[in-house]
Amino acid sequence: MDDLIIAGKTILPGDNLRIDLPVALLHTQTPLSMPIQIKRGKKNGPRLFVSAAIHGDELNGIEIIRRLYQHKSLAKLSGTLITIPTVNVYGVIHHSRYLPDRRDLNRSFPGSGRGSLASRLANLFMTEIVANCTHGIDLHTGAIHRSNLPQLRVNLDNPETENLARAFGVPVILNSDLRDGSLRQSASEQGIPMLLYEAGEALRLEELSIRAGVKGIINVMRELGMLPKSRYKTKKTIAPLIAHSTLWVRACGSGIFRTFVGLGSRVRKGDVLGIIASPFGDNEDKLIAPVSGLVIGKTSLPLINEGDALFHIARFQDSKEVAENVEVFNETLSETEEPFMEPNII
């Protein structure tokens, strides 16, 4: 096996250890570190990193990684799993999307050892984690007061990436362009296939999103040969569909918003998605769906200003088929095909 060295420590086959990667000092001179868990199988195989909380207010990924490490199948791991539950440790501490310098870490890659705090943190992650891996999965949620249906955002120009995205097993895949400064772009430039998982809302833990994330990562690890195939058989399977475009439906006025459709709902062009009205009930405006498709993101805040993004609609050749996929997806996550050892988060 090739040597695996992170933060100056050599990880040997069979090792399962935590490393606190030094980041910087706080104002108080208290050292701050990024916790990393590394599990290396005794057999050779891919090296997969799973990262969460690049945006410090996106918490589902932290719980996904915690549950991932409880999965019994990891006892038969081939290759190496590297998990980083709180990449943006500053943001997690302060319940903030951003770093103290107000920069977005996911627009700061690949970074520089002499740049801003965001740039230095990005550079540290690239040199210590990405450079040591063959594949990556980055876990995200929607923004504050905005929830996302479990979905993948990937670059489908890479056949291996598409194959892993389909194996992950969520109903919706977005063929998403690489964004300048993102981890996904920088990893791709180093030839590393990457999946970006989006589900749930910032500053919240959402059970379905967490279950889907754990299951998806395990599916990818099985597809890569890092884990043995599952002994459990599902009654129904999900064939993910690729959205050919998406759009945000924005508020046509300001007021109190009453929404009529939820995440995963199929809508048709001309459907009434909700009503925006004044607190007195006058001046009611209907929010109309401009296209047919599936709701993959929506606001959870009823206080609306004109121009606010309210619904994210993905367009498919057959929106009925993908809506049926969402139903199957919800059903299979409720089944105990692979036992969940903990009670649901409510």
N, C-alpha and C positions, 0 to 999 in steps of 0.2 A: 504494500500500500504506500501511496505517497504520504509524506509527512504533512500533518495538519498542525499549524502553529497559529494561535490566536492570543494576542496580548502577551507575547513572549512565552506562552505555555504550550507545550507539546501535548496533543491529545492522541492517545494511543488506541488501537483497536480494543473494543470492549469498555472503554471509558464512558462514564456518565457523570458529568461534572458541571458546576456553575462557575462562571468567570465574571467578575465585575470589571468591565472595561472602563478605565479612567477617562472621564470626559473633561472636566474643568473644576475650578473652585468656585463656590458661591461667594457672595460679598463677605460673608462671615469667615471665609477661608476654610469652610467645611468642604471636603472633597465630594464631588458628585460622580457617580459611575453609572454605566449602562449595563444592566444585568443580562447575561447571556447564558443559556442552557445548551449544552452540547452533549448529544448522545451518539456515540460512534459504534456501529455494529462490528462484530468480529469478521464479517465478510465484507469484501469490497463492494462498492456500489456508488450511485450518485450522491452528491452532497447538496442537500436542500436546505435553504434558509426560509424561515417563516417569520415575518416581521409584523409588528402591530404598533399602534399609537405613534406613527410618524407625525400625525396630527394628535396633539396631546389630549384632546377632548373626545377622541374616538375609542371607546372602551370595549366594544364587543370583542375585538381581536385579542385583548388581554385575557379575557375569559376563555376564548377559543383555544389559545395556547395552553392555558392551565389544564383544560379538559383533555387536550391532545396528549399531554404527558401522563394522563391517567389511563390511556387506552392500552389494553392488555396486549394488543398486537405488536406494540413496540418492542416486546421481549424478543421478537424474531426479526429485528431490524437488520437489513443489509445496507451498507453505506453509512451516511452521516446525516443526522437531523440537527440543525442549528436554529434555535428559536430566540427571538429578541422581542419580548412582550411590551417593552416600553422604550422605543427608540428615542422619542422626544421626552426625556425624563423631566425636563423643565416644564413642558406643557402639561404633563400628567399631574405634576405637583400643584400647578396653578389652575387646573381645569381649563386650559387654554389650547386652542388649535396651534398657536404660534410659539415661537421662541421668545425670550425676553427682549430681543432686538426687533420684535414684531415681524420677523421674516418667516415665510412659509418654508419649512424644511424640505417639503416635496417639490419645491421650485429651486433648490439650491445644489442639486447633484450635478456633477460628481464632486464638486467642492474643491477646497484648497486648504492646505495646512497653514496658509498665511492670510486667509480671508476673514470674513465676518464669523461670528459665532455659529450661524447656520451653516456657512460654507465649511468651517472646520469640522463640525459634527458630521456633515455629509461625507467629507473626505475620510474621516475616521471609519465610518460605516463601510465605505467602498473598499478601503484597504484591508480592514480586518475581517469583514464578513463576505462581501460580494466576491472579492478576489479569491476567496477560499471555497467557493461554491460552484455548482454546475447548473442549478435551477433555483428559482425563487418564487415565493407567494407573499404578496403584500396585502395586509388586511385593513379595510377601511369601513367607515359608516357614512351616512349622510351628514349634513351640517347640523348645527343647532336648529331645532324646530323643523327639521326636514328628515323624513324617513325614506329609506330605499328598500325596494324589494330585493331579496338576494339575487345578485347578478355578478357576472364577470366582465371586466373590461380588458381586452387583450388585443394584440397586434396579430391579425390572422394571416399576415404575409408569411409568417413562419409556420410551416406545417407541424412541427413538433409542438409549438405553443397551442395551435388549434386542437391537436389531439389531446393534450393535457386539459384544455378547457372543457372539451366534451366529456372527458372522464370525470371531471370535478362534480358534475351532476346538478347544476342549477338550471332552471328553465330558460333563462335569458342570457345570451352572450352578446355583448356589444363589441363590434369591430371598431375599437377606439384608437385614434391617432396617438402617437407618442407625444407627450407634452415636454417642452423644453424645461430642463432642470429637474425632471421627475426621476425617482429611483428607477422606474420601469424603463425610461429611455436610456439611462446610464448603464443599467444592467444589460439591456439589449445591445448596446454598442460594444459590450464585452462578450457578446455571443451567448448570453445566458437567457434561456426562455423564462418568461415571467408572467404570472397571473396576478391580476389585481381584483380582489374580492370586495364587493361593496354590499353592505346589508345593515339595516337598522338606522338608528338615529344617534347623534352625538350625545355624550353624557348620560347614556342609558344602556342597560343590559337587556337584550331582547332575545327570548328563548329560541324562537324559530331560527333567527339569524345565527345564533351561536351553534345550534345543532347542525345547521346546514354547513357552516364553516368547518366544524370538526370532521363531519362526514366527507366533505369535499376534499380536505387535505389528505385524509386516509385513502380516499379513492385515487388521488394523484400519486401517492406513495406506492400504492399497489400497481398502478399503471407503469411506474418507473422501475418496478421490480425491487423496491426497497422493503416491501412487506408482502407476505403471501396473500393469495387471493382469498376473498371472504368465503366462509362456509355458509353464511346466511344468504338466502335467496329472497329477493323482493317479489311480491305478487305483480307489481307493475314497475315498469322502467320509464325513465325520463329521457327523451331525446331532445337535448337542448336546441333551441332555435336561435338563429343569428338575426339580430335586428339590422335592417339596412339603413335606418336613420332614426333619430330621436329629435324631439323638440320640447321646449318648456312652454306651457300655457301660462301667461302672465295676467295679473289682475287688471281688469278694465276700469277699476275705481277703488276707492278706499272705504273701509267700513268693517263690519263683522261678517266673517265668512262662514257659511253653513255648507259643508261639503256632502255630496251625495254618493261618491264613489270612493272605494278604498284601494290600497295597494293590490296589484294583481288583477284588478278589474279590467274586463274588456269593454272598450268604449267605441262608439261609432261616431263618425263625423256628424255634428249637429246635436249630439246628446248634451243635456244640461248637466254639467259637472258639479255645480253648486250655485249658491246665491250670495252676492255681496250686498249688504244693506246697512243703512245707518242704525244707530242704537234705538231710534224711534220707529223703525220698521218702514220708513219711506225711502224713496230713491233706490229701490231694489234693482240690481243688475244681475242678469243671468250670465254665468260663465259657460260658454259653449265650446265643446270640443271641435277644434279646427280640422282634425284628422281622425281617422280610425286607428286603433292600436291598443296597446296594453299599458296600464298605469304602472310605471316602475319606480316612481318617486313622487312624493307629495308633501306639502306643508302640513305640520301638525299644530300650527298656531292660528287661531281664528281671527286675530287682529291683523288686518291687511291694509297695506298701502298700495296705491296705484303703481303698477309695474312689478310688484312682487312676483317671484316665480312660485306658482301654486301646484302645478302638476307636471311631471315629466312623463311623456308618452313615447313609447317605442313603437316603431312601425314594422310590420312583418308582412310577408306575402299572404299568410293565413293567420290572422289574429285569433281566430276561434281555436285553432290547434294549440297555440301557445297558452291561451287561457286554460285549456284542458290540461296542459302540462303543469301549470301552476297548481291546479287542484290535486293532481297526482303527487306532485312535490310535497304539498302540505300533508297529504294522507300518509306518505311513506315516512315522513319525519315523526309522525305520531305513532307509528308502529314500532315494535321492539325487535326489529330484525337484528340489530346489534344492541345488546342491553345498555341502556343509559343508567349509570350507577347512582345518579343524584336526582333529587326532586327538581321539577321545573322551576325556573325563576319566574316569579309572577310580577 
